[in-house]
Amino acid sequence: MIKKKISEMLHGKIKICKFKDIQNKDNKVYKINLKSNKSQGTNLYFLKDVRIVLSGNTCFSVLKGNQLIEELCFQSKNLVRKNISINKVLNNGYITFFPKRINGISFCLLQDISQKFNYWHFLYDSITKLHLLDYLKEISFDRVLIPSMKQKFHGQIFQALNLENKIVDCDGINVIDLEKLIIADHPYWQEDNSWFSDIENLPFWSVKFLRKKFLDISNKKKFKNKIFIDRSDSSSPYNQIHNNSEVKEFLLKKGFEILKFSILNFEDQVSAFKNADVIVGAHGSAFANAAFCKPKIRLVELRQSDHKVSLDNIYEANDLNYKIWLLETNKEGKIFVDIKKLETYL
């Protein structure tokens, strides 16, 4: 409560407002109708003289003065996107004496901690939002706000977009004052829904946008046309293969190349999927690269049966011949792959 009282002394009492309450010639919204499998429009907001507050790992807030703009805030708990009633700025306030000031027009790709570390989330939750600017050719931006530069893929992706000179690394920054801000709706995650269920609403346009932007990225390294995604080095306990060595030995004999995507740069990841005719691997972020596959290729995703994350829309947007093989976990929490059955899928 002390923090909230100090916050009110510094900034006044935080109030909730709708975007329509501040809408004028400087603060406006564009409804962009995208051709999508889930045909819904997406909002792109333009604002002047606003503040972003990042509270912990799961709360992102946009304020105009002491007004918290409901549509532009993002707060989640246990992978469920929550309404503004649990917003930390609203409930606890915030304290700042020296906010970072950014002049010019900034495009915001911030959300929560997932984009700092996860390749899949950074591509599909953040980068795909840049597509919306294709519908407003008269709009340009001077800066792009990203959650971090700690992972090598952050910089490599922006280098591929020729935007590396516009990056503002917001890692460790809690309060940002912006002269002008562009911010978009989340591509698929809706309020009060779990990410596990809403990922099924991933729009086809997001897949096609990534394909258009990165498919022709130059890369001298060549990969075999049959690849196995080895994620045994992942820190995640999910979708780990108990008999991983046996699976690799079998696939090597079948002419597969074994790849650990955590050590590949962005260009190599695109190239490996682009060149492949057959892809096998346990579910993980590497399958974000299915956006770069040729149509009709064979893809086998091994997934533990209690891990309810569907990437089907990525595969369907690219017209892949895919198989989701659901496997029970053993007492160690790992999946066992029957080699004879795997052979029937190849």
C-alpha positions in Angstrom: 0.0 0.0 0.0 2.9 2.4 0.7 4.0 2.0 -3.0 0.5 2.9 -4.2 0.4 6.0 -1.9 3.8 7.2 -3.2 2.6 6.5 -6.8 -0.5 8.6 -6.2 1.6 11.4 -4.9 3.8 11.3 -7.9 1.3 10.6 -10.7 -2.2 11.0 -9.3 -4.7 8.2 -8.8 -4.7 5.8 -11.7 -8.0 5.5 -13.5 -9.2 3.1 -16.2 -10.3 4.6 -19.6 -11.3 3.3 -22.9 -9.4 4.3 -26.0 -12.5 6.1 -27.3 -12.3 8.4 -24.2 -9.0 9.9 -25.4 -9.5 9.5 -29.1 -8.9 12.7 -31.2 -6.7 13.9 -34.1 -3.5 12.9 -32.1 -4.9 9.6 -30.7 -6.6 7.5 -33.4 -7.2 3.9 -34.3 -7.3 2.1 -37.7 -9.3 -1.0 -38.2 -7.4 -3.3 -40.6 -9.2 -6.1 -42.2 -6.9 -8.9 -42.9 -7.6 -11.9 -45.1 -7.5 -14.7 -42.5 -8.8 -18.1 -41.7 -10.2 -16.5 -38.6 -11.7 -13.5 -40.4 -11.5 -10.7 -37.9 -10.2 -7.2 -38.1 -7.1 -6.0 -36.2 -6.7 -2.6 -34.6 -3.6 -0.4 -35.0 -3.4 2.5 -32.6 -1.6 5.8 -32.9 -1.0 7.9 -29.8 0.8 11.0 -28.8 2.6 11.7 -25.4 2.0 8.4 -23.7 3.8 6.3 -21.1 4.6 2.6 -21.0 5.0 0.9 -17.7 6.5 -2.6 -17.5 5.6 -4.3 -14.2 7.3 -7.7 -13.5 7.2 -10.4 -16.2 3.5 -10.4 -17.0 2.1 -6.9 -17.0 2.4 -4.3 -19.7 0.6 -1.0 -19.4 0.0 2.1 -21.5 -1.1 5.4 -19.8 -2.2 8.7 -21.1 -1.5 10.9 -18.1 -2.9 8.9 -15.1 -5.4 7.1 -17.3 -4.8 3.4 -18.0 -5.9 2.6 -21.5 -7.8 -0.7 -21.2 -7.5 -2.0 -24.8 -3.7 -1.4 -24.8 -2.8 -3.1 -21.6 -1.6 -6.8 -21.4 -1.7 -8.8 -18.2 -1.6 -12.5 -17.8 -1.5 -15.1 -15.1 -0.8 -18.8 -15.5 -0.8 -18.4 -19.3 -4.3 -16.9 -19.2 -4.7 -13.4 -20.6 -6.6 -11.5 -17.8 -8.8 -8.4 -17.9 -7.5 -5.1 -16.6 -8.8 -5.7 -13.0 -5.6 -7.5 -12.1 -3.3 -4.9 -13.7 -0.4 -4.2 -11.4 -0.2 -0.5 -12.2 -3.9 -0.2 -11.4 -3.7 -2.1 -8.1 -0.2 -1.2 -6.9 0.8 2.0 -8.7 4.3 2.5 -9.9 7.3 4.7 -8.9 9.7 6.4 -11.3 11.8 9.5 -11.1 13.8 9.2 -14.3 11.7 7.5 -17.1 13.4 6.8 -20.4 12.3 9.4 -23.0 12.0 8.5 -26.7 11.3 11.1 -29.3 9.9 10.5 -32.7 7.5 7.6 -33.7 8.0 4.3 -31.9 6.5 1.0 -32.9 5.9 -1.2 -29.9 6.6 -4.9 -29.9 6.6 -5.4 -26.2 4.3 -7.8 -24.3 5.7 -10.0 -21.6 8.7 -12.2 -20.6 8.0 -14.9 -23.2 9.3 -12.7 -26.0 12.6 -12.2 -24.2 13.6 -15.9 -24.4 11.3 -17.8 -26.7 12.0 -17.8 -30.5 8.4 -18.8 -31.3 6.8 -16.1 -29.3 9.1 -13.4 -30.6 8.2 -14.3 -34.2 4.4 -14.9 -33.9 3.5 -12.5 -31.0 5.8 -9.6 -32.0 7.3 -9.6 -35.5 4.1 -10.5 -37.2 2.6 -7.2 -36.0 4.8 -5.4 -38.5 2.6 -6.7 -41.2 -0.1 -4.2 -40.2 2.0 -1.4 -41.5 1.9 -2.8 -45.0 -1.8 -1.7 -45.0 -0.9 1.9 -44.2 1.8 2.9 -46.6 1.9 6.5 -45.4 3.0 5.4 -41.9 6.7 5.2 -41.0 8.4 4.8 -37.6 11.8 5.9 -36.2 12.2 3.3 -33.5 11.0 -0.2 -32.7 10.7 -1.2 -29.1 11.7 -4.8 -28.4 11.8 -6.7 -25.2 15.5 -7.8 -25.2 18.6 -8.3 -27.2 20.0 -11.1 -25.0 19.1 -13.9 -27.4 21.0 -14.0 -30.7 17.9 -14.4 -32.7 16.6 -10.9 -31.7 19.3 -9.1 -33.5 19.5 -11.5 -36.4 15.8 -11.2 -37.2 16.0 -7.4 -37.2 19.1 -7.5 -39.3 17.2 -9.6 -41.8 14.5 -7.0 -41.8 17.1 -4.2 -42.3 15.8 -2.6 -39.1 18.7 -3.1 -36.8 19.4 0.6 -36.6 15.9 1.3 -35.3 16.0 -1.1 -32.3 15.4 0.1 -28.8 16.3 -2.7 -26.3 13.8 -2.3 -23.5 15.3 -5.0 -21.3 15.6 -3.6 -17.7 13.6 -0.5 -18.5 10.4 -0.1 -16.4 9.0 3.2 -17.6 9.2 4.8 -21.0 7.8 8.2 -22.1 7.0 8.4 -25.8 6.4 11.3 -28.1 4.5 9.1 -30.5 3.5 5.5 -30.3 2.2 2.9 -32.7 0.8 -0.3 -31.1 -1.3 -3.2 -32.3 -3.7 -5.7 -31.0 -2.3 -9.1 -30.1 -2.5 -11.3 -33.3 -4.5 -14.1 -31.6 -4.6 -14.1 -27.8 -7.9 -12.9 -26.4 -8.9 -11.8 -22.9 -9.8 -14.5 -20.4 -8.5 -17.2 -22.6 -5.6 -19.5 -22.2 -2.6 -19.3 -24.6 -2.9 -23.0 -25.0 -6.4 -22.7 -26.5 -6.0 -19.4 -28.4 -2.9 -20.5 -30.3 -5.4 -22.6 -32.3 -6.6 -19.2 -33.6 -3.2 -18.2 -35.0 -4.1 -16.4 -38.2 -2.8 -17.7 -41.6 -1.8 -14.2 -42.5 0.9 -14.2 -39.8 2.5 -17.4 -41.3 2.3 -16.0 -44.8 3.9 -12.7 -43.6 6.9 -14.4 -42.1 7.3 -16.5 -45.2 7.2 -13.4 -47.4 9.7 -11.5 -45.3 12.3 -14.2 -44.7 12.0 -17.0 -47.2 14.5 -15.6 -49.6 17.0 -14.6 -46.9 20.6 -15.3 -48.2 22.5 -18.2 -46.6 25.5 -20.1 -47.9 25.1 -23.1 -45.6 23.4 -26.1 -47.1 21.4 -28.7 -45.2 20.2 -32.2 -46.1 16.6 -32.6 -47.3 15.8 -34.8 -44.3 16.3 -33.3 -40.8 15.7 -34.3 -37.2 15.2 -31.6 -34.6 17.2 -32.6 -31.6 15.9 -30.6 -28.6 17.7 -32.6 -25.9 19.6 -29.5 -24.9 16.4 -27.5 -24.2 15.9 -26.3 -20.6 12.2 -27.2 -20.9 11.2 -30.5 -19.4 8.4 -30.9 -21.9 8.5 -33.1 -25.0 11.9 -34.7 -24.2 12.6 -38.1 -25.8 13.6 -40.9 -23.4 15.3 -42.9 -26.2 16.7 -39.9 -28.0 20.0 -41.6 -28.9 18.2 -44.6 -30.4 16.0 -42.3 -32.5 19.0 -40.3 -33.7 20.9 -43.5 -34.6 17.9 -44.8 -36.6 17.4 -41.5 -38.4 21.1 -41.2 -39.3 20.9 -44.5 -41.0 17.9 -43.2 -43.0 19.9 -40.2 -44.2 18.7 -37.6 -41.8 20.8 -34.7 -40.6 20.6 -34.1 -36.8 20.2 -30.5 -35.9 20.1 -28.6 -32.6 18.3 -25.4 -33.5 19.3 -23.6 -30.3 22.8 -23.2 -31.7 21.8 -22.3 -35.3 21.5 -18.7 -36.3 18.3 -17.3 -37.8 19.4 -17.7 -41.4 20.3 -21.3 -40.8 17.0 -22.1 -39.2 15.1 -20.7 -42.2 17.4 -22.5 -44.7 17.1 -25.9 -42.9 13.3 -25.8 -43.1 13.2 -24.3 -46.5 15.3 -27.1 -48.0 13.7 -30.0 -46.2 11.4 -32.6 -47.7 11.0 -34.5 -44.4 11.2 -33.1 -40.9 11.0 -35.1 -37.7 11.2 -33.7 -34.2 9.7 -33.3 -30.7 7.4 -30.3 -30.3 9.2 -27.1 -29.5 10.0 -23.5 -30.7 12.0 -24.8 -33.8 8.6 -25.6 -35.4 8.0 -21.9 -35.7 10.1 -22.3 -38.8 7.5 -24.4 -40.5 6.4 -21.1 -42.0 9.3 -21.5 -44.4 8.6 -25.0 -45.6 7.8 -26.0 -49.1 4.1 -27.1 -49.6 3.4 -30.8 -49.3 6.5 -31.8 -47.4 6.3 -34.5 -44.8 6.5 -33.3 -41.2 6.2 -35.5 -38.1 5.8 -33.7 -34.8 6.3 -35.8 -31.7 4.3 -34.4 -28.8 3.5 -35.6 -25.3 -0.2 -36.2 -25.0 -0.8 -33.8 -22.1 0.9 -30.8 -23.8 -2.0 -29.1 -25.3 -0.3 -26.8 -27.8 -1.4 -27.0 -31.4 0.7 -25.6 -34.2 -1.6 -27.0 -36.9 -2.4 -23.5 -38.3 1.2 -23.0 -39.3 1.3 -26.4 -41.1 -2.1 -25.8 -42.7 -1.3 -22.3 -43.9 1.6 -23.9 -45.8 -0.3 -26.9 -47.0 2.1 -29.4 -45.3 1.6 -33.2 -45.1 1.9 -33.3 -41.4 1.4 -35.9 -38.6 1.0 -35.1 -34.9 2.1 -38.2 -33.0 0.8 -38.0 -29.4 2.8 -40.0 -26.9 2.3 -40.7 -23.2 5.1 -39.7 -20.8 6.9 -42.2 -18.6 7.5 -41.8 -14.9 10.5 -39.5 -15.7 8.1 -37.2 -17.7 9.7 -38.2 -21.0 8.2 -39.7 -24.2 9.3 -43.0 -25.7 9.4 -43.3 -29.5 8.7 -46.7 -31.0 11.2 -47.0 -33.8 9.1 -49.4 -35.9 6.1 -47.1 -35.7 8.3 -44.1 -36.5 9.4 -45.8 -39.7 5.8 -46.0 -40.9 5.6 -42.2 -40.7 8.7 -41.5 -42.8 
